[in-house]
Amino acid sequence: MDKILIIDDDAKLVKNIETYLKDFGYRAEAAYNGREGLQKVKSFQPDLVILDLMMPELDGLEVCREIRKENPVPILMLTARGEESDIVSGLEVGADDYLTKPFSLRELAARVKANLRRTTLLKDTAITKEKTLVYGDLLIDPSKREVYKQKKKIYLTATEFDLLWLLASQPGIVFSRDRLLDEVRNRELELFDRSIDAHISNLRKKIEDFPKNPQYVVTVWGTGYKFQDR
């Protein structure tokens, strides 16, 4: 039974989400502020986190940033505002997907299912048959979907790993944003051009020595991105 943690200060909404997800066979628990949410991530060990962007004490961005320091659990960010900048901010700190309030519970359940499917079907994909890649101090193990830099494990989100593997398995090949969007859309996520840039930026912060002057994932101006074997 997949475990879902809902972190939101709207008690009525949380109750509705809990009840709806339990009807689908999920085990759901709730936290009503950011600090409580961080504690439950450790104690409950959820398979997916539904996280509100706007909360008192500790907002969703900070909670997401803290989770991402050591946990690759899928995070579905909720935002009351449809501003693209808010969405990009959430993706930049490590969210995998987003929903703008108000939303239907049916849509929420579909997003939960899609994000969980990405993690449960990985063993059946062709990527697991590929060999480990080593570039300098970077090691990419597709069978375990793990990345190590200088022998230290780096925690990537599912989207970050998918993008890294796509680029690193074909070094020197330039991928347009449209092509990257098509690849990730196959995972059933709602994305747009700037969200790809946000995921790439976040990936660089984790694998590059100098993210503003990347050596691995480099920008091809006017076209997209490519992986460079330094």
N, C-alpha and C positions, 0 to 999 in steps of 0.2 A: 504494500500500500504506500503510494507516494505521499510524502509529507509536505504540506504547504504552510509557510509562515506569512501571515498578513501583518504588516506594520503600517498602521494608519490611526490617526487620532479621532476619526469619525466613527464613533461606536456603532451607530445604526448601520452604516455602510459595511463595517467589518462583520457585523452579525449576519447581514444578508449574504455577504460573500462566503462566510463560513458555512452557513446552512446550504447554500447552493452547491459548493464544492463537495461537501459531505455526501450530497445526493448522488454525486458522480463517483463516489468511492474513495475520495481523497481524505486523508487525515489532516485537518486544518487546526492551527492554533493562531492566536492573535497577540500582538503587542501594541500598546496605544501611544507609545512615544519612542523616539530613537534609541534612547539608552536601554530601555527594556527590550527593544528589538535586537540590539547587539548581544545582549545576554542570552536571549532565546535562540539566536543563531548558533551559539555554542552549545547550549543545553539540549535543544530540540533537534539540531542537525537536519534542517529541512532539505528537501530535494529541489525546492524552488521558493523564492522569496517574492512576495508582492509588496512593493514599497512605495508609499506616498511621498511625493516630492516636498510638499509643504507641511511641516510639523513643528510644534513648539519645542524648545530646548535644543534638540539636535535635528536638523532638517535631513531630508532624504538624501541629498548629495553627500553630506558628511557621513551618514550611515553607510551608504554605498561605498564610499571611499575606504572606510574602515573594514568593511566586509572583504573588499577586494585585496587587502593586504595579505590575506592568507587563505582565501576561500573562493573557488571558481563557481560556486552555486549559481544557477541561472537567476537573474533578477529582472522582474517585470516592474518597470517604474510607472506609477500613476501620477498624472499631473492635471491640475484643475485648469491650467492655461494651455492653449493650443499654440503658443508661440514656439516657433522653430528653435529659437535660442535656448529655451528651457529644455526642450527635447535633446538638443545637442549637448547641453551641459550634463544631462543625465548619462548619455552615452559615453561622454568623455571620462567620466569617473568610473565607468565599468558596467552600466546597465546593459542588458542584452536586448530588451524590447521595451515598448512603452504603450500606454493607453491614455487617452485624454478624457477627463471627466466632462460631462456625464457619459457613461458607457453602459451597454447592456451586459447583464450577467452572462448571457449566452456568448457574447464576444469575448468576455474575460475568460470563460472556460475554454474557448477555442484557442486563445493565446497560451493559456497554461498547458493545454494538451500539446500544442505545437512545440513549445520550448522543452517540455519533458521528453517528447519524442526524439528531439535532436540528441539527447544524451543517451537514451535507451537503445537507439538503433545504430549507434556508432560501430558496434562490433560486427554488424552485418554489411558495412560499407567497404568499398574497395580500398579505401585509405588504409585500413588495418593490414593490408597485404604488402604495403610498401616498406622499404627498408628505412632504417634510421638515417637521418641526414646530419652531417657535421660540417659546420662552417666556422672556422676559427674557434672561438670559445663558446659557440652556440651549438647545442645538440637538440634535435627535434625528433622525438620518438612517436610515430603515428599510431603504433599499436596501443600505446598507453595514453596517447594524446597528452604527452608531457613535454615540457621544454626546460632545458637547463642552460644556464649561462655561468661559465667558470665553475661548473659542477654543482651549482646551486639551483634548486628548482624554482621556476618562475610560474606564478599562477596566472594563466590566461583564461579569459572567458571563451565560451564555445565559438563565438563569432571571431574573436581575435585569433584563435587557433586555426579556424577554417581559412581565414585570410592569409595567415602566415604560411600555412602548408601549401595553399594554392600558389603563392608567389615563390616560396623557397624550393618547391619541387620542380620549378621551371625557371631557374635563374637566368636573368638576362632578357626574359620575355616581358614585354610591356603589356600591362593590363589596363584597359580603360576603366573609368568609374562605372560605365554602363555594364561592362562585362563582370566586374566585381559585384555589382548590384544583382545581376542575373544569377550569379553563383550563390549568393547569400539568400536571395528570394526563394531559391529552391528549398530553403530551410523554413519557409513560411513566416518570415519576419517582415514587419512593415518598415521599410527603409527608404531613404532618399539620398541625393548626392552628398549632402553635408554630413550625413550619418556615417558614410564610408570614410570620409576624412576624419571624423571623430574617432572611429575605431582604429584607423591607421595611426593617428596621433597617440592614442593610448597604448597601442602595441609598441610603438617606438620608445615610449617612456620605460617600457619593461625590458626591451632587448638591446637597446642602443646605449653605448657609453655616453654619447652626446646626442640626445634626441633632436635638438635643433640643427644638428649637422650629421644626419644619419649615414651610416656606412652600409647597412644591410637593406632596409626598405627605403628606397630612394624615389623621389618625385621626378617624373618625366614631364616637364612643364608643358601644359596644353594638351596632355594626353592622359596621364594616369600615374601608375606606380609600377616598379619592377624590383625584384630582389637581386642584389649585387653580391657576388661571392668575392669578398674582399681579400 
